[in-house]
Amino acid sequence: MRDVLLIALFAFLGAAGAGLLGALALRALRHRSVLVSLTVVAVVSVAAMLAGTLAVARAMFLSSHDLTVVTTVCAMAAVVSLATALLLGRWVVARSNALTVAARSFGEGGSFAAPGGGSTAELAALGRELAATSEKLARSRERERALDASRRELVAWISHDLRTPLAGLRAMAEALEDGVAEDPPRYFRQIRTEVDRLNAMVGDLFELSRIHAGALPLSPSRMSVYDLVGDALAGAGPLAREHGVRLVGDPVAEVPVEVDGKEMTRVLGNLLVNAIRHTPADGTVAVAARRDKDEEGDTVVLSVTDGCGGIPEDDLSRVFDTGWRGSRARTPPAGAGLGLAIVRGIVEAHAGRAAVHNVPGGCRFEVVLPAAR
């Protein structure tokens, strides 16, 4: 047993010396290619074996012939190991370079395509991650382009919608100032109406800016969907009567939700106002709420169904975009196209989602919220 321990000690000391030199070499060459590192590892492995073998051989007083045989065997092992390390290193470097070339497309606004051919598990995993990142970047670029387009449209429409009432206000003010207004009280009422509309437009812009900045303050509290729908119907009642539209409240389940009551009332109010304005006289706007379940858990679905005749399929994906008003909604009474964008922003701030679907005779807007536990 004592001889075995001595042999192990001499072998360890010889291999440890080679390993220490190899560690210093790897540290000095850590910024070089992986091919150099693999070569150093192969050299260290063979050198450690050779150093341990020679230390044991000298301790055992082997003959010069036997020592030469051992040295020759170690040298042949070193040649094979180095050749294998070089081949492996060249292959890994080639795959790494191909991956680097493919990744350069990120900076050029292109998409990533993993290089063909086999690769190590780590490089293959890196390629998959880069491909997934490329898809996310492509979607992000698409959203950025859509947002930029909607901003340009919004600026154009807001400029038009602001110029029209401002020109009217200036004309009425000049008529009152010159004393040529035939009915001053009517002018005053019209001025107040235009000012209220401008104030509402500015309020919508401020709300939308807070939503986009992620600075929308929410004070969630537990409340019943029944109360939310009831408040929204009461607020939209006068507008519905003015347009000759019937408001129908389908059976609403008393399901609790954790929401900001003020903001969620605004969501339902915007949807109802939008539905009433696009439903012809003697039409019907129906509001409903139900409990549902999807992959995310229990949810509450609030829906507003109108009689607008439907939305073109090409426009369905743009309904909630900032500034979208549809091809028939270019006049000032239609608003600035911010109501539905505000709806989506508030709903998403509540970890929900907004959607729209065509139904016979009109369309249905749905708001999906997590149910309170």
C-alpha positions in Angstrom: 0.0 0.0 0.0 2.9 2.3 0.9 4.4 1.9 -2.6 1.1 2.7 -4.3 0.8 5.8 -2.3 4.3 6.9 -3.2 3.6 6.2 -6.9 0.4 8.3 -6.7 2.2 11.1 -4.9 5.0 11.3 -7.6 2.5 11.1 -10.4 0.4 13.9 -8.8 3.4 16.1 -8.3 4.5 15.7 -11.9 1.0 16.2 -13.3 0.4 19.2 -11.0 3.5 21.0 -12.2 2.3 20.6 -15.8 -1.2 21.6 -14.9 0.0 24.8 -13.2 2.0 25.8 -16.2 -1.0 25.0 -18.4 -3.3 27.2 -16.3 -0.8 30.1 -16.5 -0.7 29.6 -20.3 -4.5 29.6 -20.6 -4.7 32.7 -18.5 -2.2 34.5 -20.7 -4.0 33.3 -23.9 -7.6 33.8 -22.7 -8.3 36.5 -25.3 -7.1 34.3 -28.2 -9.1 32.0 -30.4 -10.7 28.8 -29.0 -8.4 26.9 -31.3 -5.4 28.1 -29.3 -7.2 27.2 -26.0 -8.0 23.7 -27.2 -4.4 23.2 -28.3 -3.2 24.3 -24.9 -5.6 21.9 -23.2 -4.4 19.0 -25.3 -0.7 19.9 -24.6 -1.4 20.2 -20.9 -3.2 16.8 -20.8 -0.3 15.0 -22.5 2.3 16.9 -20.6 0.7 16.1 -17.3 0.6 12.4 -18.2 4.2 12.5 -19.4 5.4 14.4 -16.3 3.7 12.0 -14.0 5.0 9.0 -15.8 8.5 10.2 -15.9 8.4 11.1 -12.2 7.2 7.6 -11.3 9.7 6.1 -13.8 12.7 7.8 -12.2 11.5 7.0 -8.7 11.2 3.3 -9.7 14.7 3.4 -11.3 13.5 2.1 -14.7 16.2 1.2 -17.2 17.0 3.7 -20.0 15.4 1.4 -22.5 12.1 1.2 -20.6 12.2 5.0 -20.0 12.7 5.5 -23.8 9.7 3.2 -24.5 7.5 5.1 -22.1 8.6 8.5 -23.5 7.9 7.3 -27.1 4.4 6.2 -26.2 3.7 9.5 -24.5 5.1 11.4 -27.5 2.8 9.4 -29.9 -0.2 10.2 -27.6 0.8 13.8 -27.7 0.8 13.9 -31.5 -2.6 12.3 -31.8 -4.0 14.5 -29.1 -2.7 17.7 -30.7 -4.0 16.6 -34.1 -7.4 15.9 -32.6 -7.5 19.2 -30.8 -6.5 21.1 -33.9 -9.2 19.5 -36.0 -11.8 20.1 -33.3 -10.7 23.7 -32.8 -10.8 24.4 -36.5 -14.3 23.0 -36.7 -15.6 25.0 -33.7 -13.9 28.2 -35.0 -15.5 27.7 -38.4 -19.0 27.3 -36.9 -18.4 30.2 -34.6 -17.3 32.4 -37.5 -20.4 31.4 -39.5 -22.6 32.3 -36.6 -20.9 35.6 -36.3 -21.5 36.4 -40.0 -25.1 35.4 -39.7 -25.5 37.6 -36.6 -24.3 40.7 -38.4 -27.7 41.0 -40.1 -29.1 42.2 -36.8 -27.3 45.5 -37.1 -28.4 45.9 -40.7 -32.1 45.5 -39.9 -32.3 42.1 -41.4 -33.4 38.7 -40.0 -31.2 36.0 -38.6 -30.8 32.6 -40.2 -28.8 30.0 -38.4 -25.9 28.6 -40.6 -26.4 25.2 -41.9 -24.3 22.2 -41.0 -23.7 20.5 -37.7 -22.4 22.4 -34.6 -21.9 21.8 -30.9 -24.9 21.8 -28.6 -23.9 25.2 -27.2 -23.5 26.8 -30.6 -26.8 25.3 -31.7 -28.5 26.6 -28.6 -27.0 30.1 -29.2 -28.3 29.9 -32.8 -31.8 29.2 -31.6 -31.7 32.0 -29.1 -30.4 34.4 -31.9 -33.2 33.2 -34.2 -35.8 33.8 -31.4 -34.3 37.3 -30.7 -34.4 38.0 -34.5 -38.1 37.3 -34.5 -38.7 39.5 -31.5 -36.7 42.3 -33.1 -38.7 41.9 -36.4 -42.0 42.2 -34.5 -40.6 45.2 -32.5 -39.6 46.9 -35.8 -43.0 46.2 -37.3 -44.7 47.7 -34.2 -42.4 50.7 -34.3 -43.2 51.3 -38.0 -46.9 51.0 -37.3 -46.7 53.3 -34.3 -44.7 55.8 -36.3 -47.3 55.7 -39.1 -50.1 56.1 -36.7 -48.3 59.1 -35.1 -47.9 60.8 -38.5 -51.6 60.2 -39.2 -52.5 61.4 -35.8 -50.6 64.6 -36.2 -52.2 65.2 -39.6 -55.7 64.5 -38.3 -55.2 66.5 -35.1 -53.9 69.5 -37.0 -57.0 69.4 -39.2 -59.4 68.9 -36.3 -57.8 71.8 -34.4 -57.7 74.2 -37.3 -61.5 73.8 -38.0 -62.8 74.7 -34.5 -60.1 77.4 -34.1 -61.1 79.0 -37.4 -64.7 78.9 -36.3 -63.9 80.4 -32.9 -62.0 83.2 -34.5 -64.7 84.0 -36.9 -67.4 84.1 -34.2 -65.1 86.2 -31.9 -64.5 88.7 -34.7 -68.3 88.8 -35.5 -69.0 89.5 -31.8 -66.2 92.0 -31.6 -67.4 93.9 -34.7 -71.0 93.8 -33.5 -72.3 92.1 -36.7 -73.5 88.9 -34.9 -77.3 88.6 -35.4 -77.8 86.3 -32.5 -75.0 86.7 -29.9 -76.4 84.2 -27.4 -76.3 81.5 -30.1 -72.7 82.5 -30.9 -71.8 82.2 -27.2 -73.3 78.7 -27.0 -71.5 77.6 -30.1 -68.2 79.0 -28.7 -68.7 77.0 -25.5 -69.5 73.9 -27.5 -66.3 74.2 -29.6 -64.2 74.9 -26.4 -65.6 71.8 -24.7 -64.7 69.7 -27.7 -61.2 71.1 -27.8 -60.9 70.5 -24.1 -62.0 66.9 -24.6 -59.5 66.4 -27.4 -56.6 67.8 -25.3 -57.7 65.6 -22.4 -57.6 62.5 -24.6 -54.1 63.5 -25.9 -52.9 63.9 -22.3 -54.4 60.5 -21.3 -52.8 58.8 -24.3 -49.4 60.3 -23.6 -49.5 59.0 -20.0 -50.5 55.5 -21.3 -47.6 55.4 -23.8 -45.2 56.7 -21.2 -46.3 53.9 -18.8 -47.3 56.6 -16.3 -51.0 55.9 -16.0 -51.9 56.0 -12.3 -54.2 53.2 -11.3 -56.0 52.7 -8.0 -57.5 49.3 -8.3 -60.3 48.2 -6.0 -62.6 45.2 -5.8 -66.0 45.9 -7.5 -68.8 44.1 -9.4 -69.0 44.1 -13.1 -72.7 44.7 -12.7 -72.0 48.1 -11.2 -69.5 49.0 -13.9 -72.0 48.2 -16.7 -74.8 50.0 -14.9 -72.7 53.2 -14.5 -71.6 53.1 -18.1 -75.2 52.7 -19.4 -76.4 55.5 -17.3 -73.7 57.8 -18.6 -74.3 56.9 -22.3 -78.1 57.2 -22.0 -78.5 60.8 -23.0 -76.3 60.4 -26.1 -78.2 57.3 -27.1 -81.6 59.1 -26.9 -80.2 62.0 -28.9 -79.2 59.6 -31.7 -82.3 57.5 -31.4 -80.4 54.4 -30.5 -81.7 51.8 -28.0 -79.3 50.7 -25.2 -79.8 47.1 -24.2 -78.2 45.6 -21.1 -78.0 41.8 -21.5 -77.9 39.8 -18.4 -74.8 40.8 -16.5 -73.2 38.4 -14.0 -72.2 39.9 -10.7 -68.6 38.9 -11.1 -66.0 40.7 -9.0 -63.0 42.3 -10.7 -60.0 44.2 -9.4 -59.8 47.4 -11.5 -59.6 51.2 -11.3 -63.3 52.1 -11.4 -62.8 55.5 -12.9 -60.5 54.3 -15.7 -62.7 51.2 -16.5 -65.8 53.3 -16.6 -64.0 55.4 -19.2 -63.2 52.3 -21.2 -66.9 51.3 -21.3 -68.0 54.9 -21.9 -65.6 55.2 -24.9 -66.9 51.9 -26.4 -70.5 52.9 -25.9 -70.0 56.4 -27.4 -68.2 54.8 -30.4 -71.0 52.2 -30.8 -73.8 54.8 -30.6 -72.2 57.2 -33.1 -71.8 54.4 -35.7 -75.2 52.8 -35.2 -78.1 54.2 -37.3 -81.2 55.6 -35.7 -83.6 53.0 -34.4 -80.6 50.7 -34.0 -79.5 48.8 -30.9 -76.4 48.8 -28.9 -76.1 45.8 -26.5 -73.8 45.5 -23.5 -73.1 42.2 -21.9 -70.7 40.6 -19.4 -69.9 37.0 -18.7 -67.4 34.9 -16.8 -65.0 32.9 -19.0 -61.9 30.8 -18.7 -58.8 30.6 -20.9 -55.2 29.5 -20.7 -54.5 32.4 -18.3 -57.2 31.5 -15.8 -60.6 32.9 -14.9 -61.5 36.0 -16.9 -64.4 38.4 -17.2 -65.5 39.4 -20.8 -67.2 42.7 -21.2 -68.7 43.2 -24.7 -70.4 46.1 -26.6 -72.2 45.1 -29.8 -73.4 47.8 -32.3 -75.2 48.0 -35.6 -72.5 49.8 -37.6 -72.7 47.2 -40.5 -69.3 45.8 -39.8 -65.7 46.8 -40.2 -63.7 45.9 -43.4 -61.5 42.9 -42.7 -58.3 44.9 -43.6 -59.1 47.5 -41.0 -59.9 45.1 -38.1 -56.2 44.9 -37.0 -56.0 48.7 -37.0 -59.1 49.6 -35.0 -57.2 50.2 -31.8 -54.3 52.1 -33.4 -53.7 55.7 -32.4 -55.5 58.0 -34.8 -57.5 55.4 -36.6 -61.0 56.5 -37.6 -61.9 54.5 -40.7 -62.5 55.7 -44.2 -65.9 57.2 -43.4 -64.8 59.1 -40.3 -62.9 62.1 -41.4 -65.2 64.8 -40.1 -64.7 66.6 -36.7 -67.7 65.0 -35.0 -66.1 61.7 -35.4 -63.4 62.7 -32.9 -59.6 62.5 -33.2 -59.5 58.7 -33.3 -58.1 58.4 -29.8 -60.9 56.8 -27.9 -60.2 53.2 -28.9 -56.5 53.6 -28.5 -57.1 54.8 -24.9 -59.4 51.8 -24.4 -56.6 49.4 -25.4 -54.0 51.3 -23.3 -56.2 51.2 -20.1 -57.2 47.6 -20.6 -53.6 46.5 -21.1 -52.6 48.5 -18.0 -55.0 46.2 -16.1 -53.3 43.1 -17.5 -56.2 42.5 -19.9 -56.7 42.7 -23.7 -59.1 44.4 -26.1 -60.4 42.9 -29.3 -63.0 43.5 -32.0 -65.0 41.0 -34.2 -67.5 41.4 -36.9 -71.0 40.0 -36.2 -74.2 40.0 -38.3 -75.2 43.6 -38.8 -72.3 45.2 -36.9 -69.3 44.4 -34.7 -68.6 43.4 -31.2 -65.9 45.0 -29.0 -64.7 42.8 -26.2 -62.6 43.6 -23.1 -61.1 40.6 -21.3 -60.0 41.2 -17.7 -58.7 38.9 -15.0 -61.4 37.9 -12.6 -60.8 38.8 -9.0 -60.0 36.0 -6.6 
